[in-house]
Amino acid sequence: MEDKELQQRFHLLHQEVEAAVSLVEDVKLNCKTATDALKIEIEILRRFMERYHPDFARRYPELRAEVVQEVDPEWMDLGTPPPS
């Protein structure tokens, strides 16, 4: 292969890598934004539960252990109520 052709291929590969890095950075930022929004929602729910259900803090560890055993987050559909 000629030197000029190699340089062109290297340049194109470099552009592809830069584009991929840019996409990864965008995804990372979007994930951080979504995570921060979830943290806020969780804090709202925690405060609500502590105010209106005084025994929430005491019962939380038991409830958490139960949910960890029963719920697979990858199969959760947040738009539907949990099975009864």
mmCIF file of the N, C-alpha and C atoms, coordinates in Angstrom:
data_MODEL
# 
_entry.id   MODEL 
# 
loop_
_atom_site.group_PDB 
_atom_site.id 
_atom_site.type_symbol 
_atom_site.label_atom_id 
_atom_site.label_alt_id 
_atom_site.label_comp_id 
_atom_site.label_asym_id 
_atom_site.label_entity_id 
_atom_site.label_seq_id 
_atom_site.pdbx_PDB_ins_code 
_atom_site.Cartn_x 
_atom_site.Cartn_y 
_atom_site.Cartn_z 
_atom_site.occupancy 
_atom_site.B_iso_or_equiv 
_atom_site.pdbx_formal_charge 
_atom_site.auth_seq_id 
_atom_site.auth_comp_id 
_atom_site.auth_asym_id 
_atom_site.auth_atom_id 
_atom_site.pdbx_PDB_model_num 
ATOM 1   N N  . MET A 1 1  ? 0.835   -1.175  0.000  1.00 0.00 ? 1  MET A N  1 
ATOM 2   C CA . MET A 1 1  ? 0.000   0.000   0.000  1.00 0.00 ? 1  MET A CA 1 
ATOM 3   C C  . MET A 1 1  ? 0.882   1.242   0.000  1.00 0.00 ? 1  MET A C  1 
ATOM 4   N N  . GLU A 1 2  ? 0.418   2.215   -0.665 1.00 0.00 ? 2  GLU A N  1 
ATOM 5   C CA . GLU A 1 2  ? 1.175   3.465   -0.723 1.00 0.00 ? 2  GLU A CA 1 
ATOM 6   C C  . GLU A 1 2  ? 1.060   4.230   0.588  1.00 0.00 ? 2  GLU A C  1 
ATOM 7   N N  . ASP A 1 3  ? 2.069   5.031   0.845  1.00 0.00 ? 3  ASP A N  1 
ATOM 8   C CA . ASP A 1 3  ? 2.095   5.831   2.063  1.00 0.00 ? 3  ASP A CA 1 
ATOM 9   C C  . ASP A 1 3  ? 0.892   6.769   2.133  1.00 0.00 ? 3  ASP A C  1 
ATOM 10  N N  . LYS A 1 4  ? 0.541   7.372   1.006  1.00 0.00 ? 4  LYS A N  1 
ATOM 11  C CA . LYS A 1 4  ? -0.587  8.315   0.986  1.00 0.00 ? 4  LYS A CA 1 
ATOM 12  C C  . LYS A 1 4  ? -1.900  7.594   1.310  1.00 0.00 ? 4  LYS A C  1 
ATOM 13  N N  . GLU A 1 5  ? -2.068  6.398   0.773  1.00 0.00 ? 5  GLU A N  1 
ATOM 14  C CA . GLU A 1 5  ? -3.288  5.622   1.040  1.00 0.00 ? 5  GLU A CA 1 
ATOM 15  C C  . GLU A 1 5  ? -3.352  5.219   2.513  1.00 0.00 ? 5  GLU A C  1 
ATOM 16  N N  . LEU A 1 6  ? -2.223  4.819   3.069  1.00 0.00 ? 6  LEU A N  1 
ATOM 17  C CA . LEU A 1 6  ? -2.177  4.482   4.495  1.00 0.00 ? 6  LEU A CA 1 
ATOM 18  C C  . LEU A 1 6  ? -2.519  5.689   5.360  1.00 0.00 ? 6  LEU A C  1 
ATOM 19  N N  . GLN A 1 7  ? -1.991  6.839   5.003  1.00 0.00 ? 7  GLN A N  1 
ATOM 20  C CA . GLN A 1 7  ? -2.292  8.055   5.756  1.00 0.00 ? 7  GLN A CA 1 
ATOM 21  C C  . GLN A 1 7  ? -3.780  8.377   5.698  1.00 0.00 ? 7  GLN A C  1 
ATOM 22  N N  . GLN A 1 8  ? -4.374  8.208   4.529  1.00 0.00 ? 8  GLN A N  1 
ATOM 23  C CA . GLN A 1 8  ? -5.803  8.489   4.385  1.00 0.00 ? 8  GLN A CA 1 
ATOM 24  C C  . GLN A 1 8  ? -6.627  7.509   5.221  1.00 0.00 ? 8  GLN A C  1 
ATOM 25  N N  . ARG A 1 9  ? -6.264  6.231   5.175  1.00 0.00 ? 9  ARG A N  1 
ATOM 26  C CA . ARG A 1 9  ? -6.989  5.235   5.966  1.00 0.00 ? 9  ARG A CA 1 
ATOM 27  C C  . ARG A 1 9  ? -6.828  5.516   7.458  1.00 0.00 ? 9  ARG A C  1 
ATOM 28  N N  . PHE A 1 10 ? -5.618  5.890   7.859  1.00 0.00 ? 10 PHE A N  1 
ATOM 29  C CA . PHE A 1 10 ? -5.382  6.231   9.259  1.00 0.00 ? 10 PHE A CA 1 
ATOM 30  C C  . PHE A 1 10 ? -6.229  7.432   9.662  1.00 0.00 ? 10 PHE A C  1 
ATOM 31  N N  . HIS A 1 11 ? -6.291  8.432   8.797  1.00 0.00 ? 11 HIS A N  1 
ATOM 32  C CA . HIS A 1 11 ? -7.087  9.629   9.080  1.00 0.00 ? 11 HIS A CA 1 
ATOM 33  C C  . HIS A 1 11 ? -8.568  9.264   9.237  1.00 0.00 ? 11 HIS A C  1 
ATOM 34  N N  . LEU A 1 12 ? -9.092  8.420   8.359  1.00 0.00 ? 12 LEU A N  1 
ATOM 35  C CA . LEU A 1 12 ? -10.492 7.997   8.450  1.00 0.00 ? 12 LEU A CA 1 
ATOM 36  C C  . LEU A 1 12 ? -10.744 7.198   9.728  1.00 0.00 ? 12 LEU A C  1 
ATOM 37  N N  . LEU A 1 13 ? -9.816  6.321   10.060 1.00 0.00 ? 13 LEU A N  1 
ATOM 38  C CA . LEU A 1 13 ? -9.943  5.547   11.291 1.00 0.00 ? 13 LEU A CA 1 
ATOM 39  C C  . LEU A 1 13 ? -9.918  6.466   12.507 1.00 0.00 ? 13 LEU A C  1 
ATOM 40  N N  . HIS A 1 14 ? -9.046  7.453   12.476 1.00 0.00 ? 14 HIS A N  1 
ATOM 41  C CA . HIS A 1 14 ? -8.960  8.429   13.565 1.00 0.00 ? 14 HIS A CA 1 
ATOM 42  C C  . HIS A 1 14 ? -10.287 9.184   13.712 1.00 0.00 ? 14 HIS A C  1 
ATOM 43  N N  . GLN A 1 15 ? -10.906 9.569   12.612 1.00 0.00 ? 15 GLN A N  1 
ATOM 44  C CA . GLN A 1 15 ? -12.196 10.263  12.656 1.00 0.00 ? 15 GLN A CA 1 
ATOM 45  C C  . GLN A 1 15 ? -13.278 9.358   13.241 1.00 0.00 ? 15 GLN A C  1 
ATOM 46  N N  . GLU A 1 16 ? -13.262 8.079   12.865 1.00 0.00 ? 16 GLU A N  1 
ATOM 47  C CA . GLU A 1 16 ? -14.240 7.136   13.408 1.00 0.00 ? 16 GLU A CA 1 
ATOM 48  C C  . GLU A 1 16 ? -14.075 6.982   14.914 1.00 0.00 ? 16 GLU A C  1 
ATOM 49  N N  . VAL A 1 17 ? -12.838 6.902   15.365 1.00 0.00 ? 17 VAL A N  1 
ATOM 50  C CA . VAL A 1 17 ? -12.576 6.781   16.802 1.00 0.00 ? 17 VAL A CA 1 
ATOM 51  C C  . VAL A 1 17 ? -13.052 8.034   17.529 1.00 0.00 ? 17 VAL A C  1 
ATOM 52  N N  . GLU A 1 18 ? -12.775 9.201   16.982 1.00 0.00 ? 18 GLU A N  1 
ATOM 53  C CA . GLU A 1 18 ? -13.231 10.451  17.605 1.00 0.00 ? 18 GLU A CA 1 
ATOM 54  C C  . GLU A 1 18 ? -14.753 10.505  17.675 1.00 0.00 ? 18 GLU A C  1 
ATOM 55  N N  . ALA A 1 19 ? -15.432 10.054  16.621 1.00 0.00 ? 19 ALA A N  1 
ATOM 56  C CA . ALA A 1 19 ? -16.896 10.037  16.618 1.00 0.00 ? 19 ALA A CA 1 
ATOM 57  C C  . ALA A 1 19 ? -17.418 9.068   17.677 1.00 0.00 ? 19 ALA A C  1 
ATOM 58  N N  . ALA A 1 20 ? -16.785 7.909   17.793 1.00 0.00 ? 20 ALA A N  1 
ATOM 59  C CA . ALA A 1 20 ? -17.202 6.927   18.798 1.00 0.00 ? 20 ALA A CA 1 
ATOM 60  C C  . ALA A 1 20 ? -16.993 7.471   20.208 1.00 0.00 ? 20 ALA A C  1 
ATOM 61  N N  . VAL A 1 21 ? -15.875 8.125   20.438 1.00 0.00 ? 21 VAL A N  1 
ATOM 62  C CA . VAL A 1 21 ? -15.596 8.718   21.751 1.00 0.00 ? 21 VAL A CA 1 
ATOM 63  C C  . VAL A 1 21 ? -16.645 9.775   22.078 1.00 0.00 ? 21 VAL A C  1 
ATOM 64  N N  . SER A 1 22 ? -17.005 10.578  21.107 1.00 0.00 ? 22 SER A N  1 
ATOM 65  C CA . SER A 1 22 ? -18.018 11.609  21.315 1.00 0.00 ? 22 SER A CA 1 
ATOM 66  C C  . SER A 1 22 ? -19.361 10.986  21.691 1.00 0.00 ? 22 SER A C  1 
ATOM 67  N N  . LEU A 1 23 ? -19.734 9.910   21.000 1.00 0.00 ? 23 LEU A N  1 
ATOM 68  C CA . LEU A 1 23 ? -20.992 9.226   21.322 1.00 0.00 ? 23 LEU A CA 1 
ATOM 69  C C  . LEU A 1 23 ? -20.960 8.631   22.726 1.00 0.00 ? 23 LEU A C  1 
ATOM 70  N N  . VAL A 1 24 ? -19.838 8.037   23.096 1.00 0.00 ? 24 VAL A N  1 
ATOM 71  C CA . VAL A 1 24 ? -19.706 7.461   24.433 1.00 0.00 ? 24 VAL A CA 1 
ATOM 72  C C  . VAL A 1 24 ? -19.816 8.554   25.493 1.00 0.00 ? 24 VAL A C  1 
ATOM 73  N N  . GLU A 1 25 ? -19.205 9.689   25.256 1.00 0.00 ? 25 GLU A N  1 
ATOM 74  C CA . GLU A 1 25 ? -19.296 10.800  26.210 1.00 0.00 ? 25 GLU A CA 1 
ATOM 75  C C  . GLU A 1 25 ? -20.733 11.292  26.335 1.00 0.00 ? 25 GLU A C  1 
ATOM 76  N N  . ASP A 1 26 ? -21.465 11.348  25.215 1.00 0.00 ? 26 ASP A N  1 
ATOM 77  C CA . ASP A 1 26 ? -22.876 11.747  25.257 1.00 0.00 ? 26 ASP A CA 1 
ATOM 78  C C  . ASP A 1 26 ? -23.701 10.751  26.063 1.00 0.00 ? 26 ASP A C  1 
ATOM 79  N N  . VAL A 1 27 ? -23.468 9.466   25.821 1.00 0.00 ? 27 VAL A N  1 
ATOM 80  C CA . VAL A 1 27 ? -24.197 8.430   26.553 1.00 0.00 ? 27 VAL A CA 1 
ATOM 81  C C  . VAL A 1 27 ? -23.880 8.512   28.042 1.00 0.00 ? 27 VAL A C  1 
ATOM 82  N N  . LYS A 1 28 ? -22.620 8.719   28.363 1.00 0.00 ? 28 LYS A N  1 
ATOM 83  C CA . LYS A 1 28 ? -22.211 8.842   29.764 1.00 0.00 ? 28 LYS A CA 1 
ATOM 84  C C  . LYS A 1 28 ? -22.918 10.022  30.431 1.00 0.00 ? 28 LYS A C  1 
ATOM 85  N N  . LEU A 1 29 ? -22.976 11.153  29.754 1.00 0.00 ? 29 LEU A N  1 
ATOM 86  C CA . LEU A 1 29 ? -23.652 12.326  30.294 1.00 0.00 ? 29 LEU A CA 1 
ATOM 87  C C  . LEU A 1 29 ? -25.146 12.063  30.466 1.00 0.00 ? 29 LEU A C  1 
ATOM 88  N N  . ASN A 1 30 ? -25.762 11.411  29.482 1.00 0.00 ? 30 ASN A N  1 
ATOM 89  C CA . ASN A 1 30 ? -27.185 11.083  29.582 1.00 0.00 ? 30 ASN A CA 1 
ATOM 90  C C  . ASN A 1 30 ? -27.453 10.139  30.749 1.00 0.00 ? 30 ASN A C  1 
ATOM 91  N N  . CYS A 1 31 ? -26.571 9.164   30.947 1.00 0.00 ? 31 CYS A N  1 
ATOM 92  C CA . CYS A 1 31 ? -26.727 8.238   32.072 1.00 0.00 ? 31 CYS A CA 1 
ATOM 93  C C  . CYS A 1 31 ? -26.590 8.970   33.405 1.00 0.00 ? 31 CYS A C  1 
ATOM 94  N N  . LYS A 1 32 ? -25.633 9.873   33.486 1.00 0.00 ? 32 LYS A N  1 
ATOM 95  C CA . LYS A 1 32 ? -25.453 10.638  34.727 1.00 0.00 ? 32 LYS A CA 1 
ATOM 96  C C  . LYS A 1 32 ? -26.675 11.500  35.003 1.00 0.00 ? 32 LYS A C  1 
ATOM 97  N N  . THR A 1 33 ? -27.211 12.128  33.974 1.00 0.00 ? 33 THR A N  1 
ATOM 98  C CA . THR A 1 33 ? -28.408 12.950  34.133 1.00 0.00 ? 33 THR A CA 1 
ATOM 99  C C  . THR A 1 33 ? -29.579 12.101  34.612 1.00 0.00 ? 33 THR A C  1 
ATOM 100 N N  . ALA A 1 34 ? -29.765 10.937  33.999 1.00 0.00 ? 34 ALA A N  1 
ATOM 101 C CA . ALA A 1 34 ? -30.856 10.046  34.396 1.00 0.00 ? 34 ALA A CA 1 
ATOM 102 C C  . ALA A 1 34 ? -30.653 9.540   35.822 1.00 0.00 ? 34 ALA A C  1 
ATOM 103 N N  . THR A 1 35 ? -29.417 9.219   36.175 1.00 0.00 ? 35 THR A N  1 
ATOM 104 C CA . THR A 1 35 ? -29.119 8.754   37.528 1.00 0.00 ? 35 THR A CA 1 
ATOM 105 C C  . THR A 1 35 ? -29.405 9.846   38.550 1.00 0.00 ? 35 THR A C  1 
ATOM 106 N N  . ASP A 1 36 ? -29.014 11.066  38.256 1.00 0.00 ? 36 ASP A N  1 
ATOM 107 C CA . ASP A 1 36 ? -29.287 12.181  39.168 1.00 0.00 ? 36 ASP A CA 1 
ATOM 108 C C  . ASP A 1 36 ? -30.784 12.393  39.341 1.00 0.00 ? 36 ASP A C  1 
ATOM 109 N N  . ALA A 1 37 ? -31.547 12.279  38.254 1.00 0.00 ? 37 ALA A N  1 
ATOM 110 C CA . ALA A 1 37 ? -33.002 12.429  38.342 1.00 0.00 ? 37 ALA A CA 1 
ATOM 111 C C  . ALA A 1 37 ? -33.594 11.329  39.216 1.00 0.00 ? 37 ALA A C  1 
ATOM 112 N N  . LEU A 1 38 ? -33.100 10.101  39.072 1.00 0.00 ? 38 LEU A N  1 
ATOM 113 C CA . LEU A 1 38 ? -33.583 9.000   39.911 1.00 0.00 ? 38 LEU A CA 1 
ATOM 114 C C  . LEU A 1 38 ? -33.230 9.221   41.377 1.00 0.00 ? 38 LEU A C  1 
ATOM 115 N N  . LYS A 1 39 ? -32.041 9.737   41.642 1.00 0.00 ? 39 LYS A N  1 
ATOM 116 C CA . LYS A 1 39 ? -31.652 10.021  43.026 1.00 0.00 ? 39 LYS A CA 1 
ATOM 117 C C  . LYS A 1 39 ? -32.613 11.017  43.664 1.00 0.00 ? 39 LYS A C  1 
ATOM 118 N N  . ILE A 1 40 ? -33.004 12.029  42.915 1.00 0.00 ? 40 ILE A N  1 
ATOM 119 C CA . ILE A 1 40 ? -33.951 13.026  43.431 1.00 0.00 ? 40 ILE A CA 1 
ATOM 120 C C  . ILE A 1 40 ? -35.299 12.376  43.706 1.00 0.00 ? 40 ILE A C  1 
ATOM 121 N N  . GLU A 1 41 ? -35.788 11.570  42.767 1.00 0.00 ? 41 GLU A N  1 
ATOM 122 C CA . GLU A 1 41 ? -37.079 10.895  42.959 1.00 0.00 ? 41 GLU A CA 1 
ATOM 123 C C  . GLU A 1 41 ? -37.042 9.968   44.168 1.00 0.00 ? 41 GLU A C  1 
ATOM 124 N N  . ILE A 1 42 ? -35.943 9.248   44.340 1.00 0.00 ? 42 ILE A N  1 
ATOM 125 C CA . ILE A 1 42 ? -35.813 8.347   45.486 1.00 0.00 ? 42 ILE A CA 1 
ATOM 126 C C  . ILE A 1 42 ? -35.807 9.131   46.788 1.00 0.00 ? 42 ILE A C  1 
ATOM 127 N N  . GLU A 1 43 ? -35.124 10.265  46.808 1.00 0.00 ? 43 GLU A N  1 
ATOM 128 C CA . GLU A 1 43 ? -35.098 11.087  48.022 1.00 0.00 ? 43 GLU A CA 1 
ATOM 129 C C  . GLU A 1 43 ? -36.489 11.625  48.345 1.00 0.00 ? 43 GLU A C  1 
ATOM 130 N N  . ILE A 1 44 ? -37.236 12.007  47.317 1.00 0.00 ? 44 ILE A N  1 
ATOM 131 C CA . ILE A 1 44 ? -38.615 12.467  47.529 1.00 0.00 ? 44 ILE A CA 1 
ATOM 132 C C  . ILE A 1 44 ? -39.442 11.357  48.158 1.00 0.00 ? 44 ILE A C  1 
ATOM 133 N N  . LEU A 1 45 ? -39.348 10.161  47.599 1.00 0.00 ? 45 LEU A N  1 
ATOM 134 C CA . LEU A 1 45 ? -40.106 9.026   48.135 1.00 0.00 ? 45 LEU A CA 1 
ATOM 135 C C  . LEU A 1 45 ? -39.681 8.689   49.563 1.00 0.00 ? 45 LEU A C  1 
ATOM 136 N N  . ARG A 1 46 ? -38.378 8.729   49.833 1.00 0.00 ? 46 ARG A N  1 
ATOM 137 C CA . ARG A 1 46 ? -37.891 8.436   51.182 1.00 0.00 ? 46 ARG A CA 1 
ATOM 138 C C  . ARG A 1 46 ? -38.458 9.429   52.196 1.00 0.00 ? 46 ARG A C  1 
ATOM 139 N N  . ARG A 1 47 ? -38.419 10.707  51.848 1.00 0.00 ? 47 ARG A N  1 
ATOM 140 C CA . ARG A 1 47 ? -38.941 11.723  52.773 1.00 0.00 ? 47 ARG A CA 1 
ATOM 141 C C  . ARG A 1 47 ? -40.446 11.584  52.971 1.00 0.00 ? 47 ARG A C  1 
ATOM 142 N N  . PHE A 1 48 ? -41.153 11.290  51.899 1.00 0.00 ? 48 PHE A N  1 
ATOM 143 C CA . PHE A 1 48 ? -42.595 11.087  52.007 1.00 0.00 ? 48 PHE A CA 1 
ATOM 144 C C  . PHE A 1 48 ? -42.887 9.922   52.953 1.00 0.00 ? 48 PHE A C  1 
ATOM 145 N N  . MET A 1 49 ? -42.196 8.820   52.731 1.00 0.00 ? 49 MET A N  1 
ATOM 146 C CA . MET A 1 49 ? -42.443 7.640   53.560 1.00 0.00 ? 49 MET A CA 1 
ATOM 147 C C  . MET A 1 49 ? -42.099 7.901   55.024 1.00 0.00 ? 49 MET A C  1 
ATOM 148 N N  . GLU A 1 50 ? -41.020 8.611   55.283 1.00 0.00 ? 50 GLU A N  1 
ATOM 149 C CA . GLU A 1 50 ? -40.655 8.900   56.669 1.00 0.00 ? 50 GLU A CA 1 
ATOM 150 C C  . GLU A 1 50 ? -41.663 9.824   57.340 1.00 0.00 ? 50 GLU A C  1 
ATOM 151 N N  . ARG A 1 51 ? -42.259 10.745  56.576 1.00 0.00 ? 51 ARG A N  1 
ATOM 152 C CA . ARG A 1 51 ? -43.233 11.677  57.157 1.00 0.00 ? 51 ARG A CA 1 
ATOM 153 C C  . ARG A 1 51 ? -44.582 11.025  57.420 1.00 0.00 ? 51 ARG A C  1 
ATOM 154 N N  . TYR A 1 52 ? -45.039 10.221  56.493 1.00 0.00 ? 52 TYR A N  1 
ATOM 155 C CA . TYR A 1 52 ? -46.399 9.699   56.578 1.00 0.00 ? 52 TYR A CA 1 
ATOM 156 C C  . TYR A 1 52 ? -46.473 8.257   57.059 1.00 0.00 ? 52 TYR A C  1 
ATOM 157 N N  . HIS A 1 53 ? -45.336 7.615   57.192 1.00 0.00 ? 53 HIS A N  1 
ATOM 158 C CA . HIS A 1 53 ? -45.266 6.261   57.740 1.00 0.00 ? 53 HIS A CA 1 
ATOM 159 C C  . HIS A 1 53 ? -44.069 6.219   58.684 1.00 0.00 ? 53 HIS A C  1 
ATOM 160 N N  . PRO A 1 54 ? -44.290 6.614   59.938 1.00 0.00 ? 54 PRO A N  1 
ATOM 161 C CA . PRO A 1 54 ? -43.178 6.769   60.883 1.00 0.00 ? 54 PRO A CA 1 
ATOM 162 C C  . PRO A 1 54 ? -42.318 5.513   61.068 1.00 0.00 ? 54 PRO A C  1 
ATOM 163 N N  . ASP A 1 55 ? -42.888 4.334   60.869 1.00 0.00 ? 55 ASP A N  1 
ATOM 164 C CA . ASP A 1 55 ? -42.100 3.116   61.059 1.00 0.00 ? 55 ASP A CA 1 
ATOM 165 C C  . ASP A 1 55 ? -41.346 2.696   59.789 1.00 0.00 ? 55 ASP A C  1 
ATOM 166 N N  . PHE A 1 56 ? -41.375 3.528   58.774 1.00 0.00 ? 56 PHE A N  1 
ATOM 167 C CA . PHE A 1 56 ? -40.718 3.199   57.506 1.00 0.00 ? 56 PHE A CA 1 
ATOM 168 C C  . PHE A 1 56 ? -39.235 2.881   57.689 1.00 0.00 ? 56 PHE A C  1 
ATOM 169 N N  . ALA A 1 57 ? -38.512 3.731   58.406 1.00 0.00 ? 57 ALA A N  1 
ATOM 170 C CA . ALA A 1 57 ? -37.065 3.530   58.580 1.00 0.00 ? 57 ALA A CA 1 
ATOM 171 C C  . ALA A 1 57 ? -36.774 2.197   59.268 1.00 0.00 ? 57 ALA A C  1 
ATOM 172 N N  . ARG A 1 58 ? -37.625 1.817   60.198 1.00 0.00 ? 58 ARG A N  1 
ATOM 173 C CA . ARG A 1 58 ? -37.432 0.554   60.913 1.00 0.00 ? 58 ARG A CA 1 
ATOM 174 C C  . ARG A 1 58 ? -37.718 -0.635  60.008 1.00 0.00 ? 58 ARG A C  1 
ATOM 175 N N  . ARG A 1 59 ? -38.742 -0.519  59.151 1.00 0.00 ? 59 ARG A N  1 
ATOM 176 C CA . ARG A 1 59 ? -39.168 -1.635  58.300 1.00 0.00 ? 59 ARG A CA 1 
ATOM 177 C C  . ARG A 1 59 ? -38.432 -1.697  56.964 1.00 0.00 ? 59 ARG A C  1 
ATOM 178 N N  . TYR A 1 60 ? -37.729 -0.636  56.614 1.00 0.00 ? 60 TYR A N  1 
ATOM 179 C CA . TYR A 1 60 ? -37.066 -0.575  55.309 1.00 0.00 ? 60 TYR A CA 1 
ATOM 180 C C  . TYR A 1 60 ? -36.105 -1.737  55.039 1.00 0.00 ? 60 TYR A C  1 
ATOM 181 N N  . PRO A 1 61 ? -35.206 -2.084  55.961 1.00 0.00 ? 61 PRO A N  1 
ATOM 182 C CA . PRO A 1 61 ? -34.266 -3.177  55.658 1.00 0.00 ? 61 PRO A CA 1 
ATOM 183 C C  . PRO A 1 61 ? -34.969 -4.489  55.292 1.00 0.00 ? 61 PRO A C  1 
ATOM 184 N N  . GLU A 1 62 ? -36.035 -4.800  56.000 1.00 0.00 ? 62 GLU A N  1 
ATOM 185 C CA . GLU A 1 62 ? -36.794 -6.020  55.709 1.00 0.00 ? 62 GLU A CA 1 
ATOM 186 C C  . GLU A 1 62 ? -37.448 -5.932  54.326 1.00 0.00 ? 62 GLU A C  1 
ATOM 187 N N  . LEU A 1 63 ? -38.056 -4.799  54.036 1.00 0.00 ? 63 LEU A N  1 
ATOM 188 C CA . LEU A 1 63 ? -38.697 -4.604  52.737 1.00 0.00 ? 63 LEU A CA 1 
ATOM 189 C C  . LEU A 1 63 ? -37.666 -4.656  51.612 1.00 0.00 ? 63 LEU A C  1 
ATOM 190 N N  . ARG A 1 64 ? -36.525 -4.048  51.829 1.00 0.00 ? 64 ARG A N  1 
ATOM 191 C CA . ARG A 1 64 ? -35.469 -4.055  50.810 1.00 0.00 ? 64 ARG A CA 1 
ATOM 192 C C  . ARG A 1 64 ? -35.003 -5.477  50.522 1.00 0.00 ? 64 ARG A C  1 
ATOM 193 N N  . ALA A 1 65 ? -34.763 -6.253  51.568 1.00 0.00 ? 65 ALA A N  1 
ATOM 194 C CA . ALA A 1 65 ? -34.324 -7.642  51.389 1.00 0.00 ? 65 ALA A CA 1 
ATOM 195 C C  . ALA A 1 65 ? -35.362 -8.440  50.603 1.00 0.00 ? 65 ALA A C  1 
ATOM 196 N N  . GLU A 1 66 ? -36.629 -8.208  50.903 1.00 0.00 ? 66 GLU A N  1 
ATOM 197 C CA . GLU A 1 66 ? -37.716 -8.889  50.197 1.00 0.00 ? 66 GLU A CA 1 
ATOM 198 C C  . GLU A 1 66 ? -37.717 -8.527  48.710 1.00 0.00 ? 66 GLU A C  1 
ATOM 199 N N  . VAL A 1 67 ? -37.617 -7.254  48.416 1.00 0.00 ? 67 VAL A N  1 
ATOM 200 C CA . VAL A 1 67 ? -37.655 -6.800  47.022 1.00 0.00 ? 67 VAL A CA 1 
ATOM 201 C C  . VAL A 1 67 ? -36.429 -7.291  46.252 1.00 0.00 ? 67 VAL A C  1 
ATOM 202 N N  . VAL A 1 68 ? -35.263 -7.261  46.878 1.00 0.00 ? 68 VAL A N  1 
ATOM 203 C CA . VAL A 1 68 ? -34.047 -7.736  46.212 1.00 0.00 ? 68 VAL A CA 1 
ATOM 204 C C  . VAL A 1 68 ? -34.201 -9.201  45.804 1.00 0.00 ? 68 VAL A C  1 
ATOM 205 N N  . GLN A 1 69 ? -34.857 -9.993  46.650 1.00 0.00 ? 69 GLN A N  1 
ATOM 206 C CA . GLN A 1 69 ? -35.061 -11.407 46.339 1.00 0.00 ? 69 GLN A CA 1 
ATOM 207 C C  . GLN A 1 69 ? -36.122 -11.633 45.270 1.00 0.00 ? 69 GLN A C  1 
ATOM 208 N N  . GLU A 1 70 ? -37.139 -10.777 45.213 1.00 0.00 ? 70 GLU A N  1 
ATOM 209 C CA . GLU A 1 70 ? -38.295 -11.024 44.355 1.00 0.00 ? 70 GLU A CA 1 
ATOM 210 C C  . GLU A 1 70 ? -38.294 -10.279 43.033 1.00 0.00 ? 70 GLU A C  1 
ATOM 211 N N  . VAL A 1 71 ? -37.542 -9.213  42.913 1.00 0.00 ? 71 VAL A N  1 
ATOM 212 C CA . VAL A 1 71 ? -37.656 -8.350  41.736 1.00 0.00 ? 71 VAL A CA 1 
ATOM 213 C C  . VAL A 1 71 ? -36.368 -8.382  40.914 1.00 0.00 ? 71 VAL A C  1 
ATOM 214 N N  . ASP A 1 72 ? -36.527 -8.615  39.622 1.00 0.00 ? 72 ASP A N  1 
ATOM 215 C CA . ASP A 1 72 ? -35.408 -8.525  38.679 1.00 0.00 ? 72 ASP A CA 1 
ATOM 216 C C  . ASP A 1 72 ? -35.567 -7.197  37.953 1.00 0.00 ? 72 ASP A C  1 
ATOM 217 N N  . PRO A 1 73 ? -34.708 -6.209  38.227 1.00 0.00 ? 73 PRO A N  1 
ATOM 218 C CA . PRO A 1 73 ? -34.895 -4.881  37.639 1.00 0.00 ? 73 PRO A CA 1 
ATOM 219 C C  . PRO A 1 73 ? -34.861 -4.873  36.115 1.00 0.00 ? 73 PRO A C  1 
ATOM 220 N N  . GLU A 1 74 ? -34.201 -5.857  35.515 1.00 0.00 ? 74 GLU A N  1 
ATOM 221 C CA . GLU A 1 74 ? -34.153 -5.899  34.057 1.00 0.00 ? 74 GLU A CA 1 
ATOM 222 C C  . GLU A 1 74 ? -35.498 -6.266  33.452 1.00 0.00 ? 74 GLU A C  1 
ATOM 223 N N  . TRP A 1 75 ? -36.364 -6.880  34.245 1.00 0.00 ? 75 TRP A N  1 
ATOM 224 C CA . TRP A 1 75 ? -37.672 -7.292  33.739 1.00 0.00 ? 75 TRP A CA 1 
ATOM 225 C C  . TRP A 1 75 ? -38.792 -6.393  34.238 1.00 0.00 ? 75 TRP A C  1 
ATOM 226 N N  . MET A 1 76 ? -38.448 -5.332  34.945 1.00 0.00 ? 76 MET A N  1 
ATOM 227 C CA . MET A 1 76 ? -39.474 -4.422  35.464 1.00 0.00 ? 76 MET A CA 1 
ATOM 228 C C  . MET A 1 76 ? -40.014 -3.541  34.357 1.00 0.00 ? 76 MET A C  1 
ATOM 229 N N  . ASP A 1 77 ? -41.311 -3.394  34.337 1.00 0.00 ? 77 ASP A N  1 
ATOM 230 C CA . ASP A 1 77 ? -41.964 -2.448  33.439 1.00 0.00 ? 77 ASP A CA 1 
ATOM 231 C C  . ASP A 1 77 ? -42.587 -1.399  34.343 1.00 0.00 ? 77 ASP A C  1 
ATOM 232 N N  . LEU A 1 78 ? -42.005 -0.215  34.364 1.00 0.00 ? 78 LEU A N  1 
ATOM 233 C CA . LEU A 1 78 ? -42.455 0.814   35.302 1.00 0.00 ? 78 LEU A CA 1 
ATOM 234 C C  . LEU A 1 78 ? -43.845 1.336   34.989 1.00 0.00 ? 78 LEU A C  1 
ATOM 235 N N  . GLY A 1 79 ? -44.373 1.016   33.819 1.00 0.00 ? 79 GLY A N  1 
ATOM 236 C CA . GLY A 1 79 ? -45.697 1.503   33.455 1.00 0.00 ? 79 GLY A CA 1 
ATOM 237 C C  . GLY A 1 79 ? -46.830 0.624   33.941 1.00 0.00 ? 79 GLY A C  1 
ATOM 238 N N  . THR A 1 80 ? -46.490 -0.550  34.480 1.00 0.00 ? 80 THR A N  1 
ATOM 239 C CA . THR A 1 80 ? -47.540 -1.454  34.934 1.00 0.00 ? 80 THR A CA 1 
ATOM 240 C C  . THR A 1 80 ? -47.389 -1.710  36.420 1.00 0.00 ? 80 THR A C  1 
ATOM 241 N N  . PRO A 1 81 ? -48.507 -1.931  37.107 1.00 0.00 ? 81 PRO A N  1 
ATOM 242 C CA . PRO A 1 81 ? -48.430 -2.202  38.544 1.00 0.00 ? 81 PRO A CA 1 
ATOM 243 C C  . PRO A 1 81 ? -47.810 -3.583  38.780 1.00 0.00 ? 81 PRO A C  1 
ATOM 244 N N  . PRO A 1 82 ? -47.194 -3.779  39.948 1.00 0.00 ? 82 PRO A N  1 
ATOM 245 C CA . PRO A 1 82 ? -46.609 -5.088  40.245 1.00 0.00 ? 82 PRO A CA 1 
ATOM 246 C C  . PRO A 1 82 ? -47.697 -6.137  40.413 1.00 0.00 ? 82 PRO A C  1 
ATOM 247 N N  . PRO A 1 83 ? -47.355 -7.411  40.201 1.00 0.00 ? 83 PRO A N  1 
ATOM 248 C CA . PRO A 1 83 ? -48.360 -8.459  40.379 1.00 0.00 ? 83 PRO A CA 1 
ATOM 249 C C  . PRO A 1 83 ? -48.779 -8.544  41.837 1.00 0.00 ? 83 PRO A C  1 
ATOM 250 N N  . SER A 1 84 ? -50.036 -8.904  42.047 1.00 0.00 ? 84 SER A N  1 
ATOM 251 C CA . SER A 1 84 ? -50.520 -8.993  43.437 1.00 0.00 ? 84 SER A CA 1 
ATOM 252 C C  . SER A 1 84 ? -50.488 -10.401 43.947 1.00 0.00 ? 84 SER A C  1 
# 
